[in-house]
Amino acid sequence: MASVYDIVTSAINENGEGKTVHTGFLTLPDQPGVFTHLQIGERTIDLAWNRVETAIGYLLDRELENIYSGDDTHYQDAGLESWIAL
């Protein structure tokens, strides 16, 4: 899970504290890393990757289009053009 942080900064001198400035930021999850499983069939590809502790889900894209969105760490992409015919 991502964490949200709110940081407040102010300057002080002998007369007191000046106005505050707020800034916030959000932490993002780590990347899953390399595929832990990759099996290519004639019209399918099976993929698996490491679980990321701070992630609540994963997105998988092929040719810049989302093909999977969920919390599993594996996916089978089916219905591909046969690589044998290429």
N, C-alpha and C positions, 0 to 999 in steps of 0.2 A: 504494500500500500504506500502511496506517496505521502509525504509529510509536507504540511504548509507551515512556513515560518514567517513571523512578522517581526521585523527588526526596527527598533526606535533609536534614533540618534539625536543627541543635543549637545550643545557646547556649554561649558560652564566657565565662570571666572569668579573673582572675589565678590561681585555684586549679585551672583545668582546663576540660574539656569536659563538659557535661551529657548527659543521655540524648538519644538521637536520636528523631526522628519521621519516619516514612516516609509518603509519599503518591505515588500514581501516577496517570497519566492517559493516555488514548489519543487520538491525533489522528484525525479523521475526514476523508474526502475532500470536496472542494468539490462544489457542486451543478453539474449539467450545464448549467444556464442555460436559455435559451429554446429552443424547437424550431427547428432549422435547416431543416427541411422538414416541411410539413404539407399533405397532399393529401387532400381529402374526396371519396369516391366515393358512389354510391347506397347501398351496404351495407358500405363499407370506409373506413378512414382509415389513411393511410401517415404514419408519424412518423419523424423523425430528430433527433438531438441531438448536441452536441459531446462528444468523448471527454474524460474527466477523467483527467489524468495519474496520479493516485494511486488511482484506482478499479480494482477487479478485476472489477466487474460492475455491472449496473443492474437496478432494479426498476421496473416500470410497472404502475400501478393504474388501474382504471376502476371508478367507483362503489364505491370503497373495497375492491375485490377485486383481488388480484394477477392480471394477465393475461400478464406477461412477467417472466422472470428469466434473465439471461444476460449475455454480454460484448459483444454486438453493439450498435451505436449507431443502429440503425434497427429498426422493427417495423411490421408491417401487421396491424391489428385488423380481422378479417373477420367476417361473419355478423351484422352489426348490423342493427337494424330500419331499413327504408328511411326516410330523412328526407323523401323526396318524398311519402310517404303521411301524414305528420304534419300 
